[in-house]
Amino acid sequence: MKNEERAHLEVHYQNELEFMKNEVAQMTSLLKQLLRAKNREGTSAQPPIETPAVHAPHTSWNLGTN
């Protein structure tokens, strides 16, 4: 039973880790877009980019407790 619990927790942690990696990549992309837009401020070359809404999904920060 202990091995099954450990396997379940490892799968859960891997899923959480993958989710967080995707979130970090998405946030990094948004930050780059915002910085590019900020650097272009004052020029007429490009219209200002609308600031995207930040998506904060429910995540379990208490990963060690069940």
GUSETI-761165 format. One record per residue (C-alpha): residue number from 1; residue in one letter; x, y, z. Coordinates in pm, 1 decimal. Example, Ala and Ser with C-alpha at 12.3 -4.5 7.8 and 13.67 -1.06 7.14 Angstrom:
<rec><i>1</i><aa>A</aa><u>1230.0</u><v>-450.0</v><w>780.0</w></rec>
<rec><i>2</i><aa>S</aa><u>1367.0</u><v>-106.0</v><w>714.0</w></rec>
// end
This chain:
<rec><i>1</i><aa>M</aa><u>0.0</u><v>0.0</v><w>0.0</w></rec>
<rec><i>2</i><aa>K</aa><u>287.7</u><v>235.0</v><w>81.5</w></rec>
<rec><i>3</i><aa>N</aa><u>425.6</u><v>200.0</v><w>-271.2</w></rec>
<rec><i>4</i><aa>E</aa><u>85.3</u><v>280.2</v><w>-421.6</w></rec>
<rec><i>5</i><aa>E</aa><u>57.2</u><v>594.1</v><w>-209.5</w></rec>
<rec><i>6</i><aa>R</aa><u>408.7</u><v>699.4</v><w>-304.1</w></rec>
<rec><i>7</i><aa>A</aa><u>338.5</u><v>638.5</v><w>-674.6</w></rec>
<rec><i>8</i><aa>H</aa><u>16.7</u><v>839.4</v><w>-648.8</w></rec>
<rec><i>9</i><aa>L</aa><u>196.7</u><v>1128.2</v><w>-477.3</w></rec>
<rec><i>10</i><aa>E</aa><u>477.9</u><v>1122.2</v><w>-732.8</w></rec>
<rec><i>11</i><aa>V</aa><u>228.2</u><v>1142.1</v><w>-1018.9</w></rec>
<rec><i>12</i><aa>H</aa><u>49.7</u><v>1425.8</v><w>-840.3</w></rec>
<rec><i>13</i><aa>Y</aa><u>376.0</u><v>1615.5</v><w>-784.3</w></rec>
<rec><i>14</i><aa>Q</aa><u>484.4</u><v>1562.3</v><w>-1144.4</w></rec>
<rec><i>15</i><aa>N</aa><u>151.3</u><v>1698.3</v><w>-1266.1</w></rec>
<rec><i>16</i><aa>E</aa><u>183.0</u><v>1999.8</v><w>-1035.6</w></rec>
<rec><i>17</i><aa>L</aa><u>540.5</u><v>2057.1</v><w>-1151.1</w></rec>
<rec><i>18</i><aa>E</aa><u>439.7</u><v>2041.2</v><w>-1516.2</w></rec>
<rec><i>19</i><aa>F</aa><u>152.5</u><v>2279.4</v><w>-1450.7</w></rec>
<rec><i>20</i><aa>M</aa><u>386.0</u><v>2525.3</v><w>-1277.0</w></rec>
<rec><i>21</i><aa>K</aa><u>639.7</u><v>2502.3</v><w>-1561.0</w></rec>
<rec><i>22</i><aa>N</aa><u>365.0</u><v>2589.9</v><w>-1807.0</w></rec>
<rec><i>23</i><aa>E</aa><u>246.6</u><v>2878.3</v><w>-1589.5</w></rec>
<rec><i>24</i><aa>V</aa><u>600.7</u><v>3017.1</v><w>-1559.9</w></rec>
<rec><i>25</i><aa>A</aa><u>647.4</u><v>2991.3</v><w>-1936.8</w></rec>
<rec><i>26</i><aa>Q</aa><u>316.6</u><v>3169.3</v><w>-1995.0</w></rec>
<rec><i>27</i><aa>M</aa><u>398.4</u><v>3444.2</v><w>-1744.4</w></rec>
<rec><i>28</i><aa>T</aa><u>744.5</u><v>3487.5</v><w>-1896.7</w></rec>
<rec><i>29</i><aa>S</aa><u>588.2</u><v>3529.1</v><w>-2238.0</w></rec>
<rec><i>30</i><aa>L</aa><u>342.4</u><v>3788.5</v><w>-2106.6</w></rec>
<rec><i>31</i><aa>L</aa><u>621.6</u><v>3975.2</v><w>-1931.0</w></rec>
<rec><i>32</i><aa>K</aa><u>825.6</u><v>3984.3</v><w>-2252.9</w></rec>
<rec><i>33</i><aa>Q</aa><u>523.1</u><v>4119.2</v><w>-2441.3</w></rec>
<rec><i>34</i><aa>L</aa><u>470.4</u><v>4389.4</v><w>-2180.4</w></rec>
<rec><i>35</i><aa>L</aa><u>837.0</u><v>4488.0</v><w>-2183.9</w></rec>
<rec><i>36</i><aa>R</aa><u>838.7</u><v>4508.4</v><w>-2562.5</w></rec>
<rec><i>37</i><aa>A</aa><u>527.3</u><v>4727.1</v><w>-2549.6</w></rec>
<rec><i>38</i><aa>K</aa><u>681.7</u><v>4944.0</v><w>-2278.2</w></rec>
<rec><i>39</i><aa>N</aa><u>1000.8</u><v>4988.0</v><w>-2482.4</w></rec>
<rec><i>40</i><aa>R</aa><u>792.7</u><v>5105.2</v><w>-2779.6</w></rec>
<rec><i>41</i><aa>E</aa><u>602.0</u><v>5367.7</v><w>-2580.2</w></rec>
<rec><i>42</i><aa>G</aa><u>629.8</u><v>5710.4</v><w>-2734.4</w></rec>
<rec><i>43</i><aa>T</aa><u>685.3</u><v>5577.6</v><w>-3085.2</w></rec>
<rec><i>44</i><aa>S</aa><u>418.0</u><v>5570.2</v><w>-3348.9</w></rec>
<rec><i>45</i><aa>A</aa><u>553.0</u><v>5251.0</v><w>-3503.9</w></rec>
<rec><i>46</i><aa>Q</aa><u>318.3</u><v>5025.1</v><w>-3312.6</w></rec>
<rec><i>47</i><aa>P</aa><u>-9.5</u><v>5087.1</v><w>-3132.1</w></rec>
<rec><i>48</i><aa>P</aa><u>0.6</u><v>5010.7</v><w>-2758.4</w></rec>
<rec><i>49</i><aa>I</aa><u>-68.9</u><v>4651.0</v><w>-2666.2</w></rec>
<rec><i>50</i><aa>E</aa><u>-355.3</u><v>4598.9</v><w>-2427.6</w></rec>
<rec><i>51</i><aa>T</aa><u>-237.8</u><v>4452.6</v><w>-2098.6</w></rec>
<rec><i>52</i><aa>P</aa><u>-354.6</u><v>4090.3</v><w>-2081.3</w></rec>
<rec><i>53</i><aa>A</aa><u>-552.2</u><v>3974.1</v><w>-1783.1</w></rec>
<rec><i>54</i><aa>V</aa><u>-356.4</u><v>3758.1</v><w>-1542.1</w></rec>
<rec><i>55</i><aa>H</aa><u>-502.2</u><v>3412.8</v><w>-1491.2</w></rec>
<rec><i>56</i><aa>A</aa><u>-447.7</u><v>3278.7</v><w>-1140.9</w></rec>
<rec><i>57</i><aa>P</aa><u>-583.0</u><v>2923.2</v><w>-1133.5</w></rec>
<rec><i>58</i><aa>H</aa><u>-643.9</u><v>2737.5</v><w>-811.4</w></rec>
<rec><i>59</i><aa>T</aa><u>-329.7</u><v>2553.8</v><w>-712.1</w></rec>
<rec><i>60</i><aa>S</aa><u>-256.5</u><v>2342.0</v><w>-412.7</w></rec>
<rec><i>61</i><aa>W</aa><u>35.2</u><v>2497.5</v><w>-225.8</w></rec>
<rec><i>62</i><aa>N</aa><u>2.8</u><v>2240.5</v><w>51.0</w></rec>
<rec><i>63</i><aa>L</aa><u>138.4</u><v>1960.8</v><w>-164.1</w></rec>
<rec><i>64</i><aa>G</aa><u>262.6</u><v>1753.7</v><w>127.8</w></rec>
<rec><i>65</i><aa>T</aa><u>-72.1</u><v>1724.5</v><w>301.9</w></rec>
<rec><i>66</i><aa>N</aa><u>-372.6</u><v>1519.7</v><w>203.3</w></rec>
// end
